[in-house]
Amino acid sequence: MTRSFLLRVRGRAFRRGVWYSSLDGLERGILSLAARVVDRVESAVLGVELVKILAKLRDALESEVVKLTRGYGLERARKLSCHAVDWGNLEASHWASDHGFCRYLAVLEYYRPSVFGF
């Protein structure tokens, strides 16, 4: 990990508004200090802590559609694929691994109007 990488991640977290909401004070301090002091992270202990912090930021920076794609879209594509194969469409076995189809299903769910709270 380099200084420029840590500064880019820090700046992106600021711009997206997740810097304060996803990290506590100690984590923010570690990341900021590491970005100022070191050119390249060589310490294994610091590297492990930075990876944990960066994982939290990665999760916080993910959009809702990406989260829905990984969860709902993938599961829904598996179910639809199984039903279509049962009905005789052998080509449908690839639907479950098609990222575009999973994303399509997630976007449909994301923008589905909720009528009467359903």
Backbone hydrogen bonds, N-H to C=O, Kabsch-Sander energy under -0.5 kcal/mol:
donor,donor_aa,acceptor,acceptor_aa,energy
3,R,39,D,-2.0
6,L,2,T,-2.2
7,L,3,R,-2.4
8,R,4,S,-2.2
9,V,5,F,-2.4
10,R,6,L,-2.3
11,G,7,L,-2.5
12,R,8,R,-2.4
13,A,9,V,-2.3
14,F,10,R,-2.0
15,R,11,G,-2.6
16,R,12,R,-2.3
17,G,13,A,-0.7
17,G,14,F,-0.9
18,V,13,A,-2.1
19,W,13,A,-1.2
22,S,18,V,-2.0
23,L,19,W,-0.8
28,R,24,D,-2.4
29,G,25,G,-2.3
30,I,26,L,-2.6
31,L,27,E,-2.3
32,S,28,R,-2.5
33,L,29,G,-2.8
34,A,30,I,-2.4
35,A,31,L,-2.0
36,R,32,S,-1.5
37,V,33,L,-2.6
38,V,34,A,-1.7
41,V,1,M,-2.7
42,E,40,R,-0.5
47,G,43,S,-2.3
48,V,44,A,-2.3
49,E,45,V,-1.9
50,L,46,L,-2.6
51,V,47,G,-2.2
52,K,48,V,-1.9
53,I,49,E,-2.2
54,L,50,L,-3.0
55,A,51,V,-2.0
56,K,52,K,-1.7
57,L,53,I,-2.1
58,R,54,L,-2.5
59,D,55,A,-2.2
60,A,56,K,-2.0
61,L,57,L,-2.2
62,E,58,R,-0.9
67,K,63,S,-2.0
68,L,64,E,-2.7
69,T,65,V,-2.4
70,R,66,V,-2.2
71,G,67,K,-2.0
73,G,68,L,-2.9
74,L,69,T,-1.3
75,E,71,G,-1.8
76,R,72,Y,-2.9
77,A,73,G,-2.3
78,R,74,L,-1.9
79,K,75,E,-2.1
80,L,76,R,-2.7
81,S,77,A,-2.4
82,C,78,R,-2.3
83,H,79,K,-2.3
84,A,80,L,-2.5
85,V,81,S,-2.3
86,D,82,C,-2.3
87,W,83,H,-1.6
88,G,85,V,-1.4
89,N,84,A,-2.6
90,L,88,G,-1.2
92,A,89,N,-1.1
93,S,90,L,-1.3
94,H,91,E,-1.5
95,W,92,A,-1.5
97,S,94,H,-0.9
98,D,95,W,-1.3
99,H,97,S,-0.8
102,C,98,D,-2.1
103,R,99,H,-2.4
104,Y,100,G,-2.3
105,L,101,F,-2.3
106,A,102,C,-2.0
107,V,103,R,-2.6
108,L,104,Y,-2.2
109,E,105,L,-2.0
110,Y,106,A,-2.6
111,Y,107,V,-2.2
112,R,109,E,-0.8
115,V,113,P,-0.9
116,F,114,S,-0.6
118,F,115,V,-1.3
